[in-house]
Each structure stands twice: as C-alpha cells, then as structure tokens.
C-alpha cells in the first residue's frame, strides 16, 4: 500500500504545483515538482526528516550559488567553484548528511540561471526565483504527504522492511 499511497500523494502535489506555479505563476514548475518528489515519502516521519535535510542543504547551496553570481557574475568558472564550495560547506560546516548532495545541486541550478541570462542581475533574479520554486515544492510535498497521511493513515512499517529504513 505504500506505493499506492505515495502515487496518490505525488499525483495531488504535482497537480497543486502545476496549477499554482504554471497556471497562476506563469512559470515552469519543473523545479518545484522535482523538489516535491525528492522530499515526499509515504511515511510521515521519513518525510519530515527528508524535508528538514533538503531545506537546509538547499538553502546552503542556493545561498552559495547566489553569492557566487553576485561576486563572479555569469562566468562559467563560477559553476564548478560554487559547487565545490557547497560540498565543503555542507560536509564540514552544516553536517546534515541526509540529502547533503542537495547543496551542490542547488548551487548548480542557481548558477545555471545566471549563465542562462548572461547578466549578474538577471542571474540573481532567476536564481532567487528557482530557489523559491524549490522551497515551495518541498513545502507542498510535505503538506500533501501530511494531508494524505491524515486522510489515509498507513500502519507503521515492520522493523527491517524497506519502508522502515
């Protein structure tokens, strides 16, 4: 039942994000939807752990990406430098191991926005927009997971089962 539960949550959250981000916000919802999927889980306790870790590492990566755009502008060297810095900060300063790879991924999508627009200002604006979409996707994923778990509670997974890990 966990798979069906998860599919229902993903369906609802994707529909919500599509309507809010694409239809009302007139933007591409791919960042919000991918973030929602990455933070969703049919087991609420696991969803909260993933959400917390994803938010922390996303904020680290986005902040580093925005900082590198502000300092380096839209030069290609900012991408590998920002990603390396995000790995170091996430690994040695923040130390939230669950979803630690999210920091360099977030730095990359922020820097990519700057490279796409070839402008420091537009890069910062696009990076901030992508950051808000990612955070919104994470929040919608958590809220929908919680609502589905309230309406359709799952039994706690048996110890040792894949869902309990």
MARBALO-532432 format. One record per atom (N, C-alpha, C, O): residue number from 1; residue in one letter; atom name; x, y, z. Coordinates in Angstrom, 1 decimal. Each point is the difference from the previous one (the first is absolute). Layout:
BEGIN
 kefi torke torfi      X      Y      Z
  NUM     A    CA      X      Y      Z
...
// end
This chain:
BEGIN
 kefi torke torfi      X      Y      Z
    1     X     N    0.8   -1.2    0.0
    1     X    CA   -0.8    1.2    0.0
    1     X     C    0.9    1.3    0.0
    1     X     O   -0.5    1.0   -0.4
    2     X     N    1.7   -1.2    0.8
    2     X    CA    0.9    1.2    0.0
    2     X     C    0.1    0.6   -1.3
    2     X     O    0.0    1.3   -0.2
    3     X     N    0.2   -2.1   -0.9
    3     X    CA    0.1    0.5   -1.3
    3     X     C   -1.2    0.7   -0.5
    3     X     O    0.1    1.1   -0.7
    4     X     N   -1.3   -1.6    1.0
    4     X    CA   -1.2    0.6   -0.5
    4     X     C   -0.2    1.4    0.8
    4     X     O   -0.4    1.0   -0.6
    5     X     N    0.7   -1.1    1.9
    5     X    CA    0.0    1.2    0.8
    5     X     C    0.9    1.1   -0.5
    5     X     O   -0.4    1.2   -0.1
    6     X     N    1.6   -1.6   -0.3
    6     X    CA    1.0    1.0   -0.5
    6     X     C   -0.5    0.5   -1.3
    6     X     O    0.2    1.2   -0.3
    7     X     N   -0.7   -2.1   -0.6
    7     X    CA   -0.5    0.5   -1.3
    7     X     C   -1.1    1.0    0.1
    7     X     O   -0.1    1.0   -0.7
    8     X     N   -0.8   -1.2    1.7
    8     X    CA   -1.1    0.9    0.2
    8     X     C    0.5    1.4    0.5
    8     X     O   -0.4    1.0   -0.5
    9     X     N    1.4   -1.1    1.4
    9     X    CA    0.6    1.3    0.5
    9     X     C    0.7    0.7   -1.2
    9     X     O   -0.2    1.2   -0.1
   10     X     N    0.9   -1.9   -0.7
   10     X    CA    0.8    0.6   -1.1
   10     X     C   -1.0    0.6   -1.0
   10     X     O    0.2    1.1   -0.5
   11     X     N   -1.3   -1.8    0.2
   11     X    CA   -1.0    0.5   -0.9
   11     X     C   -0.6    1.3    0.5
   11     X     O   -0.1    1.0   -0.7
   12     X     N   -0.3   -1.0    2.0
   12     X    CA   -0.7    1.2    0.5
   12     X     C    1.0    1.2    0.1
   12     X     O   -0.3    1.1   -0.5
   13     X     N    1.5   -1.4    1.0
   13     X    CA    1.0    1.1    0.1
   13     X     C    0.4    0.5   -1.4
   13     X     O    0.2    1.3   -0.1
   14     X     N    0.0   -2.1   -0.9
   14     X    CA    0.3    0.4   -1.3
   14     X     C   -1.1    0.9   -0.6
   14     X     O    0.3    1.0   -0.6
   15     X     N   -1.5   -1.4    0.8
   15     X    CA   -1.2    0.8   -0.5
   15     X     C    0.0    1.4    0.7
   15     X     O   -0.2    1.0   -0.7
   16     X     N    0.4   -1.0    2.0
   16     X    CA    0.0    1.3    0.7
   16     X     C    1.2    0.9   -0.5
   16     X     O   -0.2    1.1   -0.3
   17     X     N    1.4   -1.7    0.2
   17     X    CA    1.1    0.8   -0.5
   17     X     C   -0.2    0.5   -1.4
   17     X     O    0.4    1.1   -0.4
   18     X     N   -1.0   -2.0   -0.5
   18     X    CA   -0.2    0.4   -1.4
   18     X     C   -1.0    1.2    0.0
   18     X     O    0.3    1.0   -0.7
   19     X     N   -1.3   -1.1    1.5
   19     X    CA   -1.0    1.1    0.0
   19     X     C    0.6    1.3    0.5
   19     X     O   -0.2    1.1   -0.5
   20     X     N    0.9   -1.2    1.7
   20     X    CA    0.5    1.2    0.6
   20     X     C    1.2    0.6   -0.7
   20     X     O    0.0    1.2   -0.3
   21     X     N    0.9   -2.0   -0.1
   21     X    CA    1.3    0.5   -0.6
   21     X     C   -0.3    0.3   -1.5
   21     X     O    0.4    1.1   -0.5
   22     X     N   -0.9   -2.0   -0.2
   22     X    CA   -0.2    0.2   -1.5
   22     X     C   -1.1    0.9   -0.3
   22     X     O    0.1    0.9   -0.7
   23     X     N   -1.3   -1.3    1.2
   23     X    CA   -1.2    0.8   -0.4
   23     X     C   -0.1    1.4    0.7
   23     X     O   -0.2    1.0   -0.7
   24     X     N    0.4   -1.0    2.0
   24     X    CA   -0.1    1.3    0.7
   24     X     C    1.3    0.8   -0.1
   24     X     O    0.0    1.2   -0.1
   25     X     N    1.1   -1.9    0.3
   25     X    CA    1.3    0.7    0.0
   25     X     C    0.6    0.2   -1.4
   25     X     O    1.1    0.7   -0.1
   26     X     N   -1.6   -1.3   -0.9
   26     X    CA    0.4    0.0   -1.4
   26     X     C    1.5   -0.3   -0.1
   26     X     O    0.8    0.7   -0.6
   27     X     N   -0.4   -1.8    1.3
   27     X    CA    1.4   -0.4    0.0
   27     X     C    0.1   -1.5   -0.2
   27     X     O   -1.1   -0.7    0.1
   28     X     N    2.2    0.1   -0.5
   28     X    CA    0.2   -1.4   -0.2
   28     X     C    0.1   -0.6    1.4
   28     X     O    0.9    0.3    0.8
   29     X     N   -1.8   -1.3   -0.5
   29     X    CA    0.0   -0.6    1.3
   29     X     C    1.0   -1.1    0.2
   29     X     O    0.0   -0.7    1.1
   30     X     N    1.0    0.5   -2.0
   30     X    CA    0.8   -1.2    0.1
   30     X     C    0.9    0.0    1.3
   30     X     O    0.2   -1.0    0.6
   31     X     N    0.3    2.2   -0.2
   31     X    CA    0.8    0.0    1.2
   31     X     C   -0.9   -0.3    1.3
   31     X     O    0.5   -0.7    0.8
   32     X     N   -1.7    1.2   -0.8
   32     X    CA   -0.9   -0.2    1.2
   32     X     C   -0.4   -1.5    0.0
   32     X     O    0.0   -0.6    1.1
   33     X     N   -0.3    0.0   -2.3
   33     X    CA   -0.5   -1.3    0.0
   33     X     C    1.2   -1.0    0.3
   33     X     O   -0.2   -0.9    0.8
   34     X     N    1.4    1.1   -1.3
   34     X    CA    1.1   -0.9    0.3
   34     X     C    0.3    0.1    1.5
   34     X     O    0.4   -1.0    0.6
   35     X     N   -0.5    2.2    0.0
   35     X    CA    0.3    0.1    1.4
   35     X     C   -1.1   -0.7    0.9
   35     X     O    0.4   -0.6    1.0
   36     X     N   -1.6    0.7   -1.5
   36     X    CA   -1.1   -0.6    0.7
   36     X     C    0.3   -1.5    0.0
   36     X     O   -0.2   -0.7    1.1
   37     X     N    0.5    0.1   -2.2
   37     X    CA    0.2   -1.4   -0.1
   37     X     C    1.2   -0.4    0.9
   37     X     O   -0.1   -1.1    0.7
   38     X     N    1.2    1.9   -0.7
   38     X    CA    1.1   -0.4    0.8
   38     X     C   -0.2    0.1    1.5
   38     X     O    0.7   -0.7    0.8
   39     X     N   -1.7    1.4   -0.3
   39     X    CA   -0.3    0.1    1.4
   39     X     C   -1.2   -0.8    0.4
   39     X     O   -0.3   -0.1    1.2
   40     X     N   -0.4   -0.5   -2.1
   40     X    CA   -1.2   -0.7    0.3
   40     X     C    0.3   -1.4    0.5
   40     X     O    1.0   -0.6   -0.4
   41     X     N   -1.8    0.1    1.3
   41     X    CA    0.1   -1.4    0.5
   41     X     C   -1.3   -0.4    0.6
   41     X     O   -0.7    0.8    0.6
   42     X     N    0.2   -2.0   -0.8
   42     X    CA   -1.3   -0.4    0.5
   42     X     C    0.1   -0.1    1.6
   42     X     O   -1.1    0.0    0.6
   43     X     N    2.2   -0.2   -0.1
   43     X    CA    0.2    0.0    1.5
   43     X     C    0.3    1.4    0.5
   43     X     O    1.1    0.5   -0.3
   44     X     N   -2.0    0.1    1.1
   44     X    CA    0.1    1.4    0.3
   44     X     C    1.3    0.3    0.8
   44     X     O    0.6    1.0   -0.2
   45     X     N   -0.2   -1.9    1.1
   45     X    CA    1.2    0.2    0.7
   45     X     C    1.2    0.1   -0.9
   45     X     O    0.9    0.9    0.2
   46     X     N   -0.8   -1.7   -1.2
   46     X    CA    1.1    0.0   -1.0
   46     X     C   -0.1    1.3   -0.9
   46     X     O    1.0    0.6   -0.3
   47     X     N   -2.3   -0.2    0.0
   47     X    CA   -0.2    1.2   -0.8
   47     X     C    0.5    1.2    0.8
   47     X     O    0.6    0.9   -0.6
   48     X     N   -0.8   -0.8    1.9
   48     X    CA    0.5    1.1    0.8
   48     X     C    1.5    0.0    0.0
   48     X     O    0.6    1.1   -0.1
   49     X     N    0.0   -2.2    0.3
   49     X    CA    1.5   -0.1    0.0
   49     X     C    0.6    0.5   -1.4
   49     X     O    0.9    0.8    0.0
   50     X     N   -1.5   -1.3   -1.1
   50     X    CA    0.5    0.4   -1.3
   50     X     C   -0.3    1.5   -0.2
   50     X     O    0.9    0.7   -0.6
   51     X     N   -2.0   -0.3    1.0
   51     X    CA   -0.4    1.5   -0.2
   51     X     C    1.0    0.9    0.7
   51     X     O    0.5    0.9   -0.6
   52     X     N   -0.2   -1.2    1.9
   52     X    CA    0.9    0.8    0.7
   52     X     C    1.4    0.0   -0.6
   52     X     O    0.6    1.0   -0.2
   53     X     N   -0.1   -2.2   -0.2
   53     X    CA    1.3   -0.1   -0.6
   53     X     C    0.1    0.7   -1.4
   53     X     O    0.9    0.7   -0.3
   54     X     N   -2.0   -0.9   -0.4
   54     X    CA    0.0    0.6   -1.4
   54     X     C   -0.1    1.5    0.1
   54     X     O    0.7    0.7   -0.7
   55     X     N   -1.5   -0.1    1.6
   55     X    CA   -0.1    1.4    0.2
   55     X     C    1.4    0.6    0.4
   55     X     O    0.4    1.0   -0.6
   56     X     N    0.2   -1.6    1.6
   56     X    CA    1.3    0.5    0.5
   56     X     C    1.0    0.0   -1.1
   56     X     O    0.6    1.0   -0.3
   57     X     N   -0.4   -2.1   -0.4
   57     X    CA    1.0   -0.1   -1.1
   57     X     C   -0.4    0.8   -1.2
   57     X     O    0.9    0.5   -0.7
   58     X     N   -2.2   -0.4    0.4
   58     X    CA   -0.4    0.9   -1.1
   58     X     C    0.4    1.4    0.3
   58     X     O    0.5    0.7   -0.9
   59     X     N   -0.8   -0.2    2.1
   59     X    CA    0.3    1.4    0.4
   59     X     C    1.5    0.2   -0.1
   59     X     O    0.4    1.1   -0.4
   60     X     N    0.4   -2.0    0.9
   60     X    CA    1.4    0.1   -0.1
   60     X     C    0.5    0.2   -1.4
   60     X     O    0.7    0.9   -0.4
   61     X     N   -1.2   -1.9   -0.5
   61     X    CA    0.4    0.1   -1.4
   61     X     C   -0.5    1.2   -0.7
   61     X     O    0.8    0.6   -0.8
   62     X     N   -2.0   -0.2    1.0
   62     X    CA   -0.5    1.2   -0.6
   62     X     C    0.7    1.3    0.5
   62     X     O    0.3    0.8   -0.9
   63     X     N    0.0   -0.7    2.1
   63     X    CA    0.7    1.1    0.5
   63     X     C    1.4    0.1   -0.6
   63     X     O    0.4    1.1   -0.4
   64     X     N    0.3   -2.2    0.3
   64     X    CA    1.3    0.0   -0.6
   64     X     C   -0.1    0.3   -1.5
   64     X     O    0.8    0.8   -0.5
   65     X     N   -1.8   -1.3   -0.1
   65     X    CA   -0.2    0.3   -1.5
   65     X     C   -0.2    1.5   -0.2
   65     X     O    0.5    0.6   -0.9
   66     X     N   -1.4   -0.1    1.7
   66     X    CA   -0.3    1.5   -0.1
   66     X     C    1.2    0.8    0.3
   66     X     O    0.3    1.0   -0.6
   67     X     N    0.5   -1.4    1.6
   67     X    CA    1.2    0.7    0.4
   67     X     C    1.0    0.0   -1.2
   67     X     O    0.6    1.0   -0.3
   68     X     N   -0.5   -2.2   -0.3
   68     X    CA    1.0   -0.1   -1.1
   68     X     C   -0.5    0.8   -1.2
   68     X     O    0.9    0.5   -0.7
   69     X     N   -2.2   -0.4    0.4
   69     X    CA   -0.5    0.8   -1.0
   69     X     C    0.3    1.5    0.3
   69     X     O    0.4    0.7   -0.9
   70     X     N   -0.6   -0.3    2.1
   70     X    CA    0.2    1.4    0.4
   70     X     C    1.4    0.3   -0.1
   70     X     O    0.4    1.2   -0.4
   71     X     N    0.5   -2.1    0.7
   71     X    CA    1.5    0.3    0.0
   71     X     C    0.5   -0.2   -1.5
   71     X     O    0.7    0.8   -0.5
   72     X     N   -1.0   -2.0    0.0
   72     X    CA    0.6   -0.4   -1.3
   72     X     C   -0.8    0.3   -1.2
   72     X     O    0.6   -0.1   -1.2
   73     X     N   -1.8    0.5    1.3
   73     X    CA   -0.8    0.3   -1.1
   73     X     C   -0.4   -1.3   -0.8
   73     X     O   -0.2   -1.0    0.6
   74     X     N    0.2    1.1   -1.9
   74     X    CA   -0.5   -1.1   -0.9
   74     X     C    1.2   -0.6   -0.7
   74     X     O   -0.1   -0.4   -1.1
   75     X     N    1.2    0.2    1.8
   75     X    CA    1.2   -0.7   -0.6
   75     X     C   -0.2   -1.5    0.4
   75     X     O   -0.4   -0.3    1.1
   76     X     N    0.8   -0.5   -2.1
   76     X    CA   -0.1   -1.5    0.2
   76     X     C    0.8   -0.5    1.2
   76     X     O   -0.5   -1.0    0.6
   77     X     N    1.6    1.6   -0.2
   77     X    CA    0.8   -0.5    1.1
   77     X     C   -0.8    0.1    1.3
   77     X     O    0.3   -0.7    0.9
   78     X     N   -1.3    1.5   -0.8
   78     X    CA   -0.8    0.1    1.2
   78     X     C   -0.8   -1.3    0.3
   78     X     O   -0.2   -0.3    1.2
   79     X     N   -0.1   -0.4   -2.2
   79     X    CA   -0.8   -1.3    0.2
   79     X     C    0.9   -1.0    0.7
   79     X     O   -0.5   -0.5    1.1
   80     X     N    1.6    0.1   -1.5
   80     X    CA    0.8   -1.0    0.8
   80     X     C    0.5    0.5    1.3
   80     X     O    0.0   -0.8    1.0
   81     X     N    0.3    2.1   -0.9
   81     X    CA    0.4    0.5    1.2
   81     X     C   -1.1    0.0    1.1
   81     X     O    0.2   -0.4    1.1
   82     X     N   -1.4    0.8   -1.6
   82     X    CA   -1.1    0.1    1.0
   82     X     C   -0.4   -1.4    0.4
   82     X     O   -0.3   -0.3    1.2
   83     X     N    0.3   -0.7   -2.1
   83     X    CA   -0.3   -1.4    0.3
   83     X     C    1.0   -0.5    1.0
   83     X     O   -0.4   -0.7    1.0
   84     X     N    1.6    0.9   -1.2
   84     X    CA    1.1   -0.5    1.0
   84     X     C   -0.2    0.7    1.3
   84     X     O    0.1   -0.7    1.1
   85     X     N   -0.4    2.0   -1.1
   85     X    CA   -0.2    0.7    1.3
   85     X     C   -1.2   -0.6    0.7
   85     X     O    0.0   -0.1    1.2
   86     X     N   -1.1   -0.2   -1.9
   86     X    CA   -1.2   -0.5    0.6
   86     X     C    0.3   -1.4    0.6
   86     X     O   -0.5   -0.3    1.1
   87     X     N    1.3   -0.5   -1.7
   87     X    CA    0.3   -1.3    0.5
   87     X     C    0.8    0.2    1.3
   87     X     O   -0.3   -0.7    1.0
   88     X     N    1.3    1.6   -1.0
   88     X    CA    0.8    0.2    1.2
   88     X     C   -0.8    0.6    1.2
   88     X     O    0.1   -0.5    1.1
   89     X     N   -1.0    1.4   -1.4
   89     X    CA   -0.8    0.6    1.1
   89     X     C   -1.0   -1.0    0.5
   89     X     O   -0.2   -0.2    1.2
   90     X     N   -0.4   -0.5   -2.1
   90     X    CA   -1.0   -1.1    0.4
   90     X     C    0.7   -1.1    0.8
   90     X     O   -0.6   -0.4    1.0
   91     X     N    1.7    0.0   -1.4
   91     X    CA    0.7   -1.1    0.6
   91     X     C    0.7    0.4    1.4
   91     X     O   -0.1   -0.8    0.9
   92     X     N    0.7    1.9   -0.9
   92     X    CA    0.8    0.4    1.2
   92     X     C   -0.6    1.0    0.9
   92     X     O    0.5    0.2    1.2
   93     X     N   -1.5    0.6   -1.6
   93     X    CA   -0.6    1.0    0.8
   93     X     C   -1.4   -0.4    0.4
   93     X     O   -0.3    0.0    1.2
   94     X     N   -0.5   -0.3   -2.1
   94     X    CA   -1.4   -0.3    0.3
   94     X     C   -0.2   -1.4    0.5
   94     X     O   -0.6   -0.2    1.0
   95     X     N    1.3   -0.8   -1.6
   95     X    CA    0.0   -1.4    0.4
   95     X     C   -1.3   -0.7    0.2
   95     X     O   -0.3   -0.7    0.9
   96     X     N   -0.6    1.0   -1.8
   96     X    CA   -1.3   -0.7   -0.1
   96     X     C    0.1   -1.0   -1.1
   96     X     O   -0.1    0.4   -1.2
   97     X     N    0.5   -1.6    1.5
   97     X    CA    0.3   -1.0   -1.0
   97     X     C   -1.1   -0.4   -0.9
   97     X     O    0.2   -0.3   -1.2
   98     X     N   -1.4    0.2    1.7
   98     X    CA   -1.1   -0.4   -0.8
   98     X     C   -0.2    1.1   -1.0
   98     X     O   -0.1    1.2    0.4
   99     X     N    0.1   -1.5   -1.7
   99     X    CA   -0.2    1.0   -1.1
   99     X     C    1.2    0.9   -0.1
   99     X     O   -0.2    1.2   -0.5
  100     X     N    1.4   -1.5    1.0
  100     X    CA    1.1    0.9   -0.1
  100     X     C    0.4    0.3   -1.5
  100     X     O    0.6    1.1   -0.2
  101     X     N   -0.9   -1.9   -0.7
  101     X    CA    0.3    0.2   -1.4
  101     X     C   -0.9    1.1   -0.5
  101     X     O    0.3    0.6   -1.1
  102     X     N   -1.3   -0.2    1.8
  102     X    CA   -0.9    1.0   -0.5
  102     X     C    0.7    1.4    0.0
  102     X     O   -0.4    0.8   -0.8
  103     X     N    1.3   -0.6    1.6
  103     X    CA    0.7    1.4    0.0
  103     X     C    0.7    0.3   -1.3
  103     X     O   -0.3    1.0   -0.6
  104     X     N    1.1   -1.9    0.1
  104     X    CA    0.6    0.3   -1.3
  104     X     C   -1.0    0.0   -1.2
  104     X     O    0.2    0.8   -0.9
  105     X     N   -1.2   -1.6    1.0
  105     X    CA   -1.0    0.0   -1.0
  105     X     C   -0.7    1.3    0.0
  105     X     O   -0.3    0.6   -1.1
  106     X     N   -0.1   -0.1    2.3
  106     X    CA   -0.6    1.3    0.1
  106     X     C    0.9    1.2   -0.5
  106     X     O   -0.5    0.9   -0.7
  107     X     N    1.7   -1.0    1.0
  107     X    CA    1.0    1.0   -0.5
  107     X     C    0.0    0.0   -1.5
  107     X     O    0.0    1.0   -0.6
  108     X     N    0.0   -2.2    0.0
  108     X    CA    0.0   -0.2   -1.4
  108     X     C   -1.2    0.6   -0.7
  108     X     O    0.2    0.7   -1.0
  109     X     N   -1.4   -0.9    1.5
  109     X    CA   -1.1    0.5   -0.7
  109     X     C   -0.1    1.5    0.2
  109     X     O   -0.6    0.7   -0.9
  110     X     N    1.1   -0.1    1.9
  110     X    CA    0.0    1.4    0.2
  110     X     C    1.0    0.6   -1.0
  110     X     O   -0.3    1.0   -0.7
  111     X     N    1.5   -1.5    0.7
  111     X    CA    1.1    0.5   -0.9
  111     X     C   -0.5   -0.2   -1.5
  111     X     O    0.2    0.9   -0.8
  112     X     N   -0.8   -2.0    0.5
  112     X    CA   -0.5   -0.2   -1.4
  112     X     C   -1.0    1.1   -0.4
  112     X     O    0.0    0.4   -1.1
  113     X     N   -0.8    0.0    2.0
  113     X    CA   -0.9    1.1   -0.3
  113     X     C    0.8    1.3   -0.3
  113     X     O   -0.4    0.7   -1.0
  114     X     N    1.5   -0.5    1.7
  114     X    CA    0.8    1.2   -0.3
  114     X     C    0.7   -0.2   -1.4
  114     X     O    0.1    1.0   -0.7
  115     X     N    0.4   -2.2    0.4
  115     X    CA    0.6   -0.2   -1.3
  115     X     C   -1.0    0.1   -1.1
  115     X     O    0.4    0.5   -1.1
  116     X     N   -1.6   -0.9    1.3
  116     X    CA   -1.0    0.1   -1.0
  116     X     C   -0.3    1.4   -0.4
  116     X     O   -0.3    0.3   -1.2
  117     X     N    0.3    0.6    2.1
  117     X    CA   -0.4    1.4   -0.2
  117     X     C    1.2    0.9   -0.3
  117     X     O   -0.2    1.1   -0.5
  118     X     N    1.4   -1.6    0.7
  118     X    CA    1.2    0.8   -0.3
  118     X     C    0.0    1.4    0.6
  118     X     O    0.5    1.0   -0.5
  119     X     N   -1.1   -0.9    1.7
  119     X    CA   -0.1    1.2    0.7
  119     X     C    0.0   -0.3    1.5
  119     X     O   -0.7   -0.8    0.5
  120     X     N    1.5    1.6    0.2
  120     X    CA    0.0   -0.2    1.5
  120     X     C   -1.3    0.2    0.6
  120     X     O   -0.5   -0.8    0.8
  121     X     N   -0.2    1.9   -1.1
  121     X    CA   -1.3    0.4    0.5
  121     X     C   -1.0   -1.0   -0.3
  121     X     O   -0.8   -0.5    0.8
  122     X     N    0.7    0.1   -2.1
  122     X    CA   -1.0   -0.9   -0.5
  122     X     C    0.3   -1.4    0.6
  122     X     O   -0.9   -0.8    0.3
  123     X     N    2.2    0.5   -0.2
  123     X    CA    0.4   -1.3    0.6
  123     X     C   -0.5   -0.1    1.5
  123     X     O   -0.5   -1.0    0.5
  124     X     N    0.7    2.1    0.2
  124     X    CA   -0.4    0.0    1.4
  124     X     C   -1.5   -0.1    0.1
  124     X     O   -0.6   -0.7    0.9
  125     X     N   -0.1    1.4   -1.7
  125     X    CA   -1.5   -0.1    0.0
  125     X     C   -0.5   -1.4   -0.4
  125     X     O   -0.9   -0.5    0.7
  126     X     N    1.5   -0.1   -1.7
  126     X    CA   -0.4   -1.3   -0.4
  126     X     C    0.4   -1.0    1.0
  126     X     O   -0.8   -1.0    0.3
  127     X     N    1.9    1.1    0.3
  127     X    CA    0.5   -0.9    1.1
  127     X     C   -0.9    0.1    1.2
  127     X     O   -0.4   -1.0    0.6
  128     X     N    0.0    2.2   -0.2
  128     X    CA   -1.0    0.2    1.1
  128     X     C   -1.3   -0.6   -0.3
  128     X     O   -0.7   -0.6    0.8
  129     X     N    0.2    0.7   -2.1
  129     X    CA   -1.2   -0.6   -0.4
  129     X     C    0.0   -1.5    0.1
  129     X     O   -0.9   -0.6    0.5
  130     X     N    2.0    0.0   -1.0
  130     X    CA    0.1   -1.4    0.0
  130     X     C    0.1   -0.5    1.5
  130     X     O   -0.6   -1.1    0.3
  131     X     N    1.3    1.8    0.5
  131     X    CA    0.1   -0.3    1.4
  131     X     C   -1.4    0.0    0.7
  131     X     O   -0.4   -1.0    0.7
  132     X     N   -0.4    2.0   -1.0
  132     X    CA   -1.4    0.0    0.5
  132     X     C   -0.8   -1.1   -0.5
  132     X     O   -0.8   -0.6    0.7
  133     X     N    0.9    0.2   -2.0
  133     X    CA   -0.7   -1.1   -0.5
  133     X     C    0.4   -1.3    0.6
  133     X     O   -0.9   -0.8    0.3
  134     X     N    2.2    0.6    0.0
  134     X    CA    0.4   -1.2    0.6
  134     X     C   -0.5   -0.1    1.5
  134     X     O   -0.6   -1.0    0.4
  135     X     N    0.7    2.1    0.3
  135     X    CA   -0.5    0.0    1.4
  135     X     C   -1.6   -0.2    0.0
  135     X     O   -0.5   -0.7    0.9
  136     X     N   -0.1    1.3   -1.8
  136     X    CA   -1.5   -0.2   -0.1
  136     X     C   -0.4   -1.4   -0.3
  136     X     O   -0.9   -0.6    0.6
  137     X     N    1.7    0.0   -1.5
  137     X    CA   -0.3   -1.4   -0.4
  137     X     C    0.3   -0.9    1.2
  137     X     O   -0.8   -1.0    0.3
  138     X     N    1.8    1.2    0.5
  138     X    CA    0.3   -0.8    1.2
  138     X     C   -1.2    0.2    1.0
  138     X     O   -0.4   -1.0    0.6
  139     X     N   -0.1    2.2   -0.4
  139     X    CA   -1.0    0.3    0.9
  139     X     C   -1.3   -0.7   -0.4
  139     X     O   -0.7   -0.6    0.8
  140     X     N    0.3    0.7   -2.1
  140     X    CA   -1.2   -0.6   -0.5
  140     X     C    0.1   -1.6    0.1
  140     X     O   -0.9   -0.6    0.4
  141     X     N    2.1    0.1   -0.6
  141     X    CA    0.2   -1.5    0.1
  141     X     C   -0.3   -0.4    1.5
  141     X     O   -0.6   -1.0    0.2
  142     X     N    1.1    1.8    0.7
  142     X    CA   -0.1   -0.4    1.4
  142     X     C   -1.5    0.2    0.4
  142     X     O   -0.6   -0.9    0.7
  143     X     N    0.0    2.0   -1.1
  143     X    CA   -1.4    0.2    0.4
  143     X     C   -1.0   -1.1   -0.6
  143     X     O   -0.8   -0.5    0.7
  144     X     N    1.1    0.2   -1.9
  144     X    CA   -0.9   -1.0   -0.7
  144     X     C    0.3   -1.4    0.7
  144     X     O   -1.0   -0.7    0.2
  145     X     N    2.2    0.4    0.1
  145     X    CA    0.3   -1.3    0.7
  145     X     C   -0.7    0.0    1.3
  145     X     O   -0.5   -1.0    0.4
  146     X     N    0.5    2.1    0.3
  146     X    CA   -0.7    0.1    1.3
  146     X     C   -1.5   -0.2   -0.1
  146     X     O   -0.6   -0.8    0.7
  147     X     N    0.0    1.5   -1.7
  147     X    CA   -1.4   -0.1   -0.2
  147     X     C   -0.4   -1.4   -0.4
  147     X     O   -1.0   -0.5    0.5
  148     X     N    1.7   -0.1   -1.4
  148     X    CA   -0.3   -1.4   -0.4
  148     X     C    0.2   -0.9    1.1
  148     X     O   -0.8   -1.0    0.2
  149     X     N    1.8    1.2    0.7
  149     X    CA    0.2   -0.9    1.1
  149     X     C   -1.1    0.2    1.1
  149     X     O   -0.3   -1.0    0.7
  150     X     N   -0.3    2.2   -0.7
  150     X    CA   -1.2    0.2    1.0
  150     X     C   -1.2   -0.7   -0.6
  150     X     O   -0.8   -0.7    0.7
  151     X     N    0.5    0.9   -2.0
  151     X    CA   -1.2   -0.5   -0.6
  151     X     C    0.1   -1.5   -0.2
  151     X     O   -1.0   -0.8    0.2
  152     X     N    2.2    0.3   -0.5
  152     X    CA    0.3   -1.4   -0.3
  152     X     C    1.2   -0.5    0.8
  152     X     O    1.1   -0.1   -0.6
  153     X     N   -1.2   -0.1    1.9
  153     X    CA    1.2   -0.4    0.8
  153     X     C    0.5   -1.4   -0.4
  153     X     O   -0.8   -0.9   -0.2
  154     X     N    2.1    0.8    0.1
  154     X    CA    0.6   -1.3   -0.2
  154     X     C    0.5   -0.6    1.3
  154     X     O    0.3    0.8    0.9
  155     X     N   -0.3   -2.1   -0.8
  155     X    CA    0.6   -0.6    1.2
  155     X     C    1.5    0.2    0.0
  155     X     O    0.6    0.2   -1.0
  156     X     N   -0.1   -0.1    2.2
  156     X    CA    1.5    0.1    0.1
  156     X     C    0.6   -1.1   -0.7
  156     X     O   -0.4   -1.2    0.2
  157     X     N    1.5    1.4   -0.9
  157     X    CA    0.7   -1.1   -0.7
  157     X     C    0.6   -1.0    1.0
  157     X     O    0.4    0.4    1.1
  158     X     N   -0.4   -1.6   -1.5
  158     X    CA    0.6   -1.1    0.9
  158     X     C    1.5    0.3    0.1
  158     X     O    0.7    0.4   -1.0
  159     X     N   -0.1   -0.6    2.1
  159     X    CA    1.5    0.1    0.2
  159     X     C    0.7   -0.9   -1.0
  159     X     O   -0.3   -1.1   -0.2
  160     X     N    1.3    1.7   -0.5
  160     X    CA    0.8   -0.8   -1.0
  160     X     C   -0.5    0.1   -1.4
  160     X     O    0.6   -0.4   -0.9
  161     X     N   -1.9    0.9    0.7
  161     X    CA   -0.5    0.1   -1.3
  161     X     C    0.6    1.2   -0.7
  161     X     O    0.5    0.9    0.7
  162     X     N   -0.5   -0.8   -2.0
  162     X    CA    0.6    1.1   -0.8
  162     X     C   -0.6    1.3    0.4
  162     X     O    0.7    1.1    0.0
  163     X     N   -2.0   -1.0    0.3
  163     X    CA   -0.7    1.2    0.4
  163     X     C    0.4    0.5    1.3
  163     X     O   -0.2    1.2    0.3
  164     X     N    0.8   -2.0    0.6
  164     X    CA    0.4    0.4    1.4
  164     X     C    1.3    0.7    0.0
  164     X     O    0.5    0.5    1.0
  165     X     N    0.3   -0.6   -2.1
  165     X    CA    1.3    0.5    0.0
  165     X     C    0.1    1.4   -0.6
  165     X     O    1.0    0.6   -0.1
// end
